[in-house]
Amino acid sequence: MRRHFTPAIRMGVSIGVATGLYAISFGALAVTAGLSVLQTSALSLLMFTGGSQFAYVGVLAGGGPGASATAAASLLGIRNAIYGVPMNALLRPLSWRRLAQAQLTIDESVATASAQDSQDEARRGFWAAGIAVYVFWNIFTVVGALLGQALGDTRAWGLDGAAVAAFLGLLWPRLKGREPLAIAAVSAVATVLVVPFAPAGIPIVVAAVVAAVITWLQPRSRQVAP
């Protein structure tokens, strides 16, 4: 049994536990934003991408309309579709596994797979991290939603601040290298400039659009460069 618990699997499970804990803040914030426990759980079960989920409820909590919340979440979720291309080539899933792979293609599963030295370990890492994050994220979402419902005004307990900290905690490990930092900086500046003039929910959409456009243009600029 111990031989089958490879380094990739251990890495995936540990990442799943650590990432899942952030869902407590998400669940509490979602209830504060006006969602029910059932609606909050549905977001984690179906949307299942932390950054998009925090963006969605963040816009709602700020008084933004549902359309802005959906736009912000969708733009942040585009990266998962991009991840799907190399992961599909690596895993080559058949039948129902295609749907499972699509649902589990997130930052953590892709990062775990990419960190391995062999294709077999990469596959194990992908599935281990994806399944572990999915299970723990959904468990702790319910815990956070019930906690938020029991506490009433979660802002009085500082959980709204905890949610922001959790979002930054999910974001920070991705900011390695000059390009991600530059994109984050430009998006932050764009948000600050828009906040005084735009209604609630729009600044985060602007930031997501700016980040998406810069990311989209990067490969093209590299190809043109001598």
N, C-alpha and C positions, 0 to 999 in steps of 0.2 A: 504493500500500500504506500509506503513511504517513497519507494522508487518512482511511483507515478506522480507524486507531488513535486513536480519539477520547479526550477527557479522561476520560470515564466509564470507558472500557475500561482506560486507563492506571491510573486510581485503583483499579479492581477487581483488576487484576493485582498491583499493589504491595501492596494489602491482603492478597491471597492469599499472597504470599511471606512477609510479616511474620507473619501469623497461623499459617501452616503451621509455622514454626519452633518454636512452642510445643508441637507434637506430639512433639518429641523427648523432652521431659520426660514427656509422657503415656505414650509407649511404654515408657520406662524404668520409670515407676512401676507400670504395669500388669503388667509382668513381675515386679517385686518383690512385687506383691500376689498372685502365684500364677497369673496367666494365661499361656498359651503365646503365642508370637509370632503364631500363626495366630488365636487368640482375640482378641488385642489388635488385629490388623488388621481382624478382622470387626467389632469395635466401631466403628472409625473408618469403615469402609465402609457400615455399616448404620445405626448410631445417629447418627453425624455431627453432633454438637453438643458443642462443647468443654466447656462448663460441666457438662453432664450426664455426659460421659465422665469428667471429673476427679472428680465427685461419686461416681460408681459405683465407680471403683477406689480412691478415698479411703476409702470405707466398708469395702471389702474389706481394704485394707491395715491399717485400724484394728481388724480382727478382727470386723467386723460381718457379719451374715448376708446372703445373696444377696437376700432379700426386701427388706431395708432399703436395700441398694444400688440395687435396681430402683426402689423407691419414690422415693428421693431423685433419681435420674436422671429419672424420669418427671415429677415435679413441676417440676423445673427446665426440662424440655423443653416445658411447656405454652405458654410464650411463643411458640414457633415456630408453633403452631397459630393463635395470635392474630394473628401477623404475616401468616399466609396469607390472611386476609380482604382487606386492602387490596392485597396483591400479586396476588391472583387478579383483582381488579377492574382492576389496572393492566396485567397481562400477557395476560389472557384466553387462556390456553393451550388448545390442542386436542390430542386424542389422547394420545400418549405423553408429550407435553410437560407434561401435568398431573403425572405422576409425577416427572418431572425437577424441576419447579418445587417440588413438595412437599419433595423431598429437599434442595434447595438453598436453601430458605427458612430462613436463619439470620441472626444479628445483623448480620454483615458485608455480606451481599448486600442486606438491607433498608436498612441505613444508607447504602450506596453509591447505591442507587436513590433514596432519599429526598433525597439531597444534590444531585440534578440539577435543572436548570431546565426541562427539556422531557421529555415522555413518552417520546420516542424514546431520549434519553440515559438516562433512568431504566431503561428496559428493557435497554439495553446494559450499564449499570452492574450491574444485578441479575445478569445471566447471566455477565458477566465476573468479578465478585467470587465468585459462587457456584461457578463451575467452577474458578477459580484456587484458592480455599480448599480445595475438595474434593480437587483433584489434589495440592497441596503438603501438605495435612494428612495424607493417606494415605501419601505418600512418606516424610515425616518420622516418621510413626508407626512404620513398619517400621524406619527408621534407629534410633529411640530404643529399640525393643524389642530389636533385635539388639545395640545398645550395652549395654543393661541385662543382657541374657543373658551377654554376654562379660565384663562387670565383676563379675558375681556379686552381692554385697551392695551394691546401689546406695546404701544409706544411708551406707556408709563413704565414698562419694565426694560426698555432699551432694546427690544428685539428688532425694531425697525433699523436701528444702527447695526445690530448683529447681522442682519440680512445684507446690508451694504458691505460689511466686512467679509461676509461669506462670498459675495460676488467678486470682490477684489482678490480673495483667496483663490478662487477658481481661475481668475485672470492672470495673476502674477506669474505662475510657473510657465505661462506661454510667452512671456515677454523676455525671451532670451535672444540676444543678438540686436543689432542696430535697427533692422527693418521693423520688427514688431514694436519696438520702443518708439520708433518714429511714427508709425501708424497710430499708435495709442496717443501720442502727444498731439498729432494733428487733429485726431477725432475729439480729444479733450478741448482743444482750443475752439474747434467748430461748435461744440456744445455750449461752451461759455459765451460765445458770441451770440448764439441764437436764443439762449434762455430768457433774456429780458424782453424779447419781442414775440416769441412763439407761445402758443397755448401748451398746457401740460401734455406731456407725451411726445411732442414733436421733437424736442432737442435730442432725445435718445435715438429717434428715427434718423435724424440728420447725421448723428455720429456713426450709426451703423452704415448709412449710405456712403459716407466719406471713406470709412474703412474698407467697404466692399469695392468701391471704385479704385482706390489705391492698390488694393490687392490684385484686382483684375488687370490693371495696367502694368504691374511689375514684370510679368513674364514677357510681355510685348516689348517693354523698354530694354530688357536684357537681350532680346533677339536682335534689336536694331543696333545696339551698341557694338562698336568695332571690337 
